[in-house]
Each structure stands twice: as C-alpha cells, then as structure tokens.
C-alpha cells in the first residue's frame, strides 16, 4: 500500500469516529509520549504526582454514560498505542487512568507481580469498581496486585519499566533459590509468596546442601534468622539444635569483634591517629541495623599511609603480630591467640584496580554511628557503596566472590537515602563506573533492589558488565576449591580461560585515560599472571636457583600442554549474551 492510499484509509477511519472519540484519540496521542518522556526523566513517582496535579481540584460528578465513556476512552488509548511501539502496559495504563479521572470516573491504577519459572514479571492495568478496563478480565488470576499503589508501587514499578533490562535467569537448584529469597533483612510480599511455593516441595529440599551454601556464602545468620522467624516448622527437628548452636557461636563472634573494634578505635584516638573502620561491625550496624545478622571475621581499618609506622608500633605493643607480608595497599595483623585479625589499609586494592582511595576526602564525608553506645566514625553511604562494589569486583577477579557481598550492597541501597547523582559522579571521577554498575547489577538481579532507571539503562548498554556478570553468576554457587589466582579460569580450557581472562582485563580498564598510569599497571598485572612462574611451575621441573630464569620458558610450555589436554576433555559452552 502506497503512502497516498494509506492516508486516504486513515482519513476515512478518522471520519468514522465521533467528535468525542476524536478528542480522546488526540489526547491519547499527545499523552503517551509525554508520559514516556516523564517516566524516563523523573521516574514513576514524580510522573504519577504530576498527572495527579493536573487533575481537577474537585472531582467531577460521575457521568450518566460512564460505561460508554469507559469503553470509548480505553479503545482510543489502545488505537493511539499502536502508533508507538514503545507504549508499554504502564504507559498505556497511566494515560487511560488519567483520561478517565478527568471525566470524573473513579478509575484505579493497579500494578501486579508474579514469578514465572524463576523470572520476575510485572503488569499494569486500570480498574473501575472491580472491572478491568482495556485489558483481559483474567489478569488478576496471573498477577498479585499491590493493595496501596502510592506506598508500594513506587518501590516496585521500575521493574515494570525495565522488563527489557532483565538478566537471563539461571536454573538454579531449589536450595539456591531459597537462599536468595532468605538472604535479606526484609522479605516483601512477592518474595514471601515465592518462599511458600518453594517450601511446598519441602521433601525435595537438601538441607545439608542449603546450609553448606549459606555457610560458604557468608549468609548463614541471615538464613537462620529468617527461618526461625517465619518458617521454624520447616527446619527438620534433628538439625535444629546444631543450627542454634552454630548461630550462637557466630553471634558471639560478631559481638566479640565489635567490642574489640571499639577498644582499638579508642587506642588510636588516644594517640591522635585518624582511623576509619569499614565493613564488619560498622557495616552491620549501618546497613543491616543489627550486629548479629551480618557475618564478619576480622576488623578492617582505613588509615593514612604516613601513619602506618605509628599504627604498627601501637599494634605490636598490644601483642598483635603481622600475619602477612607488607603489601603496597596495607598489612594484616593477628592477636597473640589468633582470635582477632586486624586488616590495615591505605588502599583497598592493587594498582591494577582503577579505584584509588583519598583518605582526606573520605574523612570529610564521614558519618557517625553508634556501637555499644560508643560513637564510631565510618564512611558515608555513597563512599561505602563504591567501596563495596570495588570489593565484589576484586574478589570476583580472584574467584572469591560471595553472596554476602551482594547482600551488603542490597542492604545499603535499601536502608540508605543515597545521593545517586553524587554516586555516579564519584564513580566517574575515580574511573570506577564499571565497577559500580557491576556491583549494582548483581544486587539488582539476585536480590531485586530498587535502583534508578538511569543506572539500569547504563547496565543494559554496557556489554562488558553484562557478560562479566553472566560469567561470574555461573560460578557463584559452585561448591569447589576454587583457586585464588585468576589463572584457575584456564582449568575449563583455553578458549574459556581466555574469555574470562579478557573480561577481567576489560572490567578494570580505565576508559577515560587509555594510555594512563593505571592501564600500564593493569597490563603489567595481567602479564605477570601469564609469564611469572608460580608454585606449579616449580613442581613441574626442579632447577637450581642460578637457572631460575628457565622457568619463564617452561611456564608457557606447561600451560600449552595443560590447555591441549583440558580442551580435548571439555565441551565448551560460552556464556549467553545477557540482553
């Protein structure tokens, strides 16, 4: 059909409409793009408030022909939506709700959610006196609607707008799905329904595996707390005493380390040394609002590098001994009985990671919390979020990532009023935006946190973050003895190893200064893993010290022979594209 014939057809269709239908169609054609633009810029909450503001101050009396108006308005919105491929259910429902309200029809905007084969889904529709307008009448049978839109919808609506940003869901074991549902301090209605559905298959739950994963992932206390609060009867009675005892041990450990932290901080304060504790008990107190549900095993402190000599002398005087070699970013200490470990940092990661800590700036933005009625200084929520995202990328780099780190990010986002503009700006200034996106992507996908639509779009558009996320997610719940070194990736074969190795390098790349100092460190770091001999090379063949340089030639030979063997045994499946 040519253009002229199409225009004639449209004109004839337009003539068939009544004046009222034409008016509603014009309004819908204008309203839909306006709502789409507003949602993109301001989000749902402000868009909803803006539409409410333009409604008449006094509700108009209901029209006598309300049923006809309902169908007419809904039909015109549906026709207008055909001209806009991006007209989602939310945008259409907002437009229909607004047009009906302007006519004095007390329509209600509804949002429903459901889990379908492990995937979160959401849908928006309009109701009038219990009748669903402009949508199939059975929609309530498939989606659980929120009772109070204004209070609950703003927390869940971004998922409706971002269905196209949703990551593919791996088919995890039922125990892993349960763990993900329980690994949070607040269980919402949707998650509670998911738990009930999973527990209906109670006979199929491998409790040993579930508890093993919880312990390995560092979320045993969260799991136990939620189980005894909501589903105590689901725990097999024969393991309840052991779980209680294990929980008490971990709780006592948390309280003991929290008390030690207060003593150490008091010691440094008396000697005028500025110290910023982070993670551990301060993270439990600030993000979880509870010292005994977030597991930790040491005390992490940030200091100025020039204060390290004095800090070390104070710790030695308190019978703490170094438990590792001095690193370019800090040193670890242990008490005489090895019950207390203190990690001293002036940087948080090796030079190959883009984030570089500026203690003075952190100190200026610090906040105060209370632990055992003692005021403790800690980093601001915005700085802490960047630090937590750096930590999970760093540990994923060395194949040591844990669900606990995801929970830390999720709880911080849930409990803090973050200045997102400042967070994004700081991440860009520190060349760490990709680290931020990765940390938030993991918490968003695994624990369904609410993050701004702008950040979701950034995540969706960054292929490296997406592919690295899929790569890490595949390995997160594997119970094995993963090597600490990233060359353990090559145990899966040459191609898979190169794929993971390249992703790690791209994740840490400073895109703003391609030939800068950081990228030179990064190249050196990657080459050291490729060519520097390790303990396996030394065991491969024994040489005298004066012939050590030959190991640099032996290493590639050993790796090539290893790759050839592993590649012949492995059927490689590369991770699927996230979007």
Residue pairs with C-beta under 8 A, 6 or more apart in sequence:
1 9
14 22
17 25
20 72
21 72
21 75
21 76
24 72
24 73
24 76
24 77
24 99
25 76
25 79
25 80
27 76
27 99
28 76
28 77
28 79
28 80
28 81
28 95
28 99
29 80
29 83
31 95
31 98
31 99
32 77
32 80
32 81
32 84
32 87
32 91
32 92
32 95
33 84
35 47
35 51
35 91
35 94
35 95
36 84
36 86
36 87
36 91
38 46
38 47
38 50
39 47
39 90
39 91
39 161
39 453
40 453
42 50
43 158
43 452
43 453
44 90
44 153
44 154
44 157
44 158
44 161
45 154
45 157
47 94
48 94
48 109
48 150
48 153
48 154
51 94
51 97
51 98
54 98
55 98
55 101
55 102
56 102
59 104
59 106
60 102
60 103
60 104
61 104
62 104
62 105
62 106
63 69
63 103
63 104
63 105
66 105
66 128
69 100
69 103
69 105
70 100
70 105
70 128
70 133
73 96
73 99
73 100
73 103
74 96
74 126
74 133
74 134
75 134
77 92
77 95
77 96
77 99
77 134
78 92
78 134
80 87
80 95
81 87
81 91
81 92
88 124
88 160
88 161
88 163
89 123
89 124
89 125
89 135
89 160
90 124
90 157
90 160
90 161
92 124
92 134
93 109
93 110
93 124
93 125
93 126
93 134
94 109
94 124
96 107
96 126
96 133
96 134
97 107
97 108
97 109
97 126
100 107
100 126
100 128
100 133
101 107
105 128
106 128
106 129
107 126
107 127
107 128
107 133
108 126
108 127
108 128
108 149
109 124
109 126
109 149
109 153
110 124
110 125
110 126
110 127
110 145
110 146
110 149
111 122
111 123
111 124
111 145
111 146
111 149
111 153
111 156
111 157
111 160
112 122
112 123
112 124
112 125
112 139
112 140
112 142
112 143
112 144
112 145
112 146
113 120
113 121
113 122
113 123
113 143
113 144
113 146
113 156
113 159
113 190
114 121
114 122
114 142
114 143
114 144
114 190
115 121
115 190
115 193
115 194
115 197
117 169
118 169
118 171
118 172
118 177
119 166
119 169
120 159
120 166
120 190
120 448
121 143
121 163
122 143
122 156
122 157
122 159
122 160
122 163
123 139
123 142
123 143
123 160
124 160
125 132
125 133
125 134
125 135
125 139
126 132
126 133
126 134
126 135
127 133
131 137
132 139
132 140
144 189
144 190
144 193
146 152
146 153
146 156
146 189
155 450
156 190
156 450
158 450
158 451
158 452
158 453
158 456
159 448
161 453
162 453
162 456
164 460
164 579
165 456
165 457
165 459
165 460
165 579
166 445
167 441
167 445
167 466
167 469
167 470
167 578
167 579
168 470
168 576
168 578
170 473
170 474
172 180
172 477
173 206
173 209
173 477
174 198
174 201
174 204
174 205
175 205
175 206
175 209
175 210
175 213
176 213
176 477
177 194
177 198
178 195
178 198
178 199
178 205
178 210
179 210
179 213
179 214
179 217
179 219
179 223
179 403
180 403
180 446
180 447
181 187
181 191
181 194
181 195
181 198
182 195
182 219
182 222
182 223
182 226
182 227
183 217
183 219
183 222
183 223
183 403
183 406
183 407
183 447
184 191
184 222
184 226
184 407
184 410
184 411
184 447
185 222
185 288
185 289
185 290
185 293
185 411
185 414
186 414
187 195
187 226
187 230
190 448
191 448
192 230
195 230
195 231
198 205
199 205
199 231
199 234
202 234
207 235
207 236
207 239
209 479
210 223
211 220
211 223
211 239
211 243
212 479
213 477
213 479
214 220
214 222
214 223
214 224
216 402
216 479
217 402
217 403
217 404
217 477
218 295
218 402
218 403
218 404
218 405
219 295
219 403
219 404
219 407
220 246
220 247
220 250
220 295
221 247
221 250
221 251
221 254
221 292
221 293
221 294
221 295
222 293
222 294
222 407
224 243
224 246
224 247
225 293
227 234
227 235
228 235
235 243
250 295
251 292
253 297
254 281
254 284
254 291
254 292
254 294
254 295
254 296
255 291
255 292
256 339
257 280
257 281
257 296
257 297
257 298
257 299
257 340
258 280
258 281
258 284
258 291
258 371
258 372
259 372
260 299
260 340
261 277
261 280
261 281
261 282
261 299
261 371
261 376
262 371
262 372
262 374
262 376
264 299
264 301
264 342
265 275
265 277
265 374
265 376
266 374
267 314
267 318
268 274
268 275
268 311
268 314
269 275
271 310
271 314
273 303
273 307
273 310
273 311
273 314
274 303
274 304
274 307
274 359
274 363
275 301
275 302
275 303
275 311
275 377
276 301
276 302
276 303
276 359
276 362
276 363
276 366
276 377
276 378
276 379
277 299
277 300
277 301
277 302
277 376
277 377
277 378
278 300
278 301
278 302
278 378
278 379
278 384
278 387
279 296
279 300
279 391
279 408
280 296
280 298
280 299
280 300
281 291
281 296
281 299
281 371
282 369
282 371
282 376
282 378
283 294
283 296
283 384
283 408
283 412
284 290
284 291
284 292
284 293
284 294
284 296
285 291
285 369
285 370
285 371
285 376
286 369
286 378
286 381
286 384
286 412
286 415
286 416
287 294
287 384
287 408
287 411
287 412
287 415
287 416
288 294
288 411
288 415
289 415
291 371
294 404
294 407
294 408
294 411
295 404
297 341
298 332
298 340
298 341
298 342
298 343
299 340
299 341
299 342
299 343
300 343
300 345
301 342
301 343
301 344
301 345
302 345
302 346
302 348
302 357
302 359
302 362
302 379
303 311
303 344
303 345
303 346
303 359
304 346
304 359
305 346
308 331
308 344
308 346
311 344
312 322
312 331
312 333
312 344
315 333
315 342
315 344
319 335
319 336
320 333
320 334
320 335
320 336
320 340
320 342
321 333
321 334
321 336
322 331
322 332
322 333
323 332
323 333
323 334
323 341
324 331
324 332
325 331
328 347
328 350
328 351
329 345
329 346
329 347
329 348
329 349
329 350
330 343
330 344
330 345
330 346
330 347
331 344
332 341
332 342
332 343
332 344
333 341
333 342
333 343
333 344
334 340
334 341
334 342
335 341
345 357
346 357
346 359
347 356
347 357
348 355
348 357
348 387
348 390
348 391
348 394
349 355
349 390
349 394
350 521
350 525
351 518
351 521
351 525
352 508
352 518
352 521
352 522
352 524
352 525
352 526
353 390
353 393
353 394
353 397
353 435
353 508
354 430
354 431
354 432
354 435
354 508
354 509
354 510
354 518
355 386
355 387
355 390
355 430
355 431
355 432
355 435
356 430
362 379
362 380
362 383
365 379
365 380
365 382
365 383
366 377
366 378
366 379
366 380
367 377
367 378
367 379
367 380
367 381
368 375
368 376
368 377
368 378
369 375
369 376
369 378
370 376
378 384
379 387
381 412
381 416
381 417
381 418
382 418
382 419
382 422
382 423
382 426
383 426
384 412
385 409
385 412
385 413
385 416
385 418
385 423
385 436
385 439
386 423
386 426
386 427
386 430
386 432
386 435
386 436
388 405
388 408
388 409
388 412
388 439
389 409
389 432
389 435
389 436
389 438
389 439
389 440
390 432
390 435
390 439
391 405
392 401
392 405
392 406
392 409
392 438
392 439
392 442
393 435
393 438
393 439
393 507
393 508
395 401
395 402
395 405
396 468
396 472
397 486
397 504
397 507
397 508
398 484
398 485
398 486
399 475
399 482
399 483
399 484
399 485
399 486
399 488
399 489
400 482
400 484
401 472
401 475
401 476
403 446
403 476
406 442
406 443
406 446
406 447
407 447
409 439
409 440
409 442
409 443
409 449
410 443
410 447
410 449
412 418
413 440
413 443
413 449
413 450
413 451
414 449
414 450
420 452
420 454
420 455
423 436
424 433
424 436
424 454
424 455
427 433
427 435
427 436
428 512
431 510
431 511
431 512
431 513
431 518
433 458
434 462
434 464
434 465
434 507
434 509
434 511
435 507
437 455
437 458
437 459
437 462
437 465
438 465
438 468
438 469
438 507
440 449
440 451
440 455
440 459
441 459
441 465
441 466
441 469
442 469
442 472
442 473
443 449
444 451
444 456
444 459
445 469
445 473
446 473
459 465
459 466
460 466
460 579
463 577
464 503
464 506
464 507
465 507
466 577
466 578
466 579
467 503
467 575
467 577
467 578
468 503
468 504
468 506
468 507
469 578
470 575
470 576
470 577
470 578
471 499
471 500
471 503
471 575
474 575
475 482
482 488
483 491
485 529
485 534
486 500
486 501
486 504
486 529
487 497
487 501
487 529
487 534
489 496
489 497
489 500
489 501
490 496
490 497
490 498
490 501
490 559
490 562
490 563
490 566
491 497
491 566
492 566
492 570
492 572
493 563
493 566
493 567
493 570
493 572
494 563
494 564
494 566
494 567
495 567
495 572
495 574
496 570
496 572
496 574
497 563
499 574
501 526
505 522
505 526
508 522
509 519
509 522
510 516
510 518
510 519
510 522
513 519
531 552
531 555
531 556
532 552
532 555
533 548
533 551
533 552
533 554
533 555
534 555
536 558
537 551
537 554
537 555
537 558
538 551
540 554
540 558
541 554
543 550
543 551
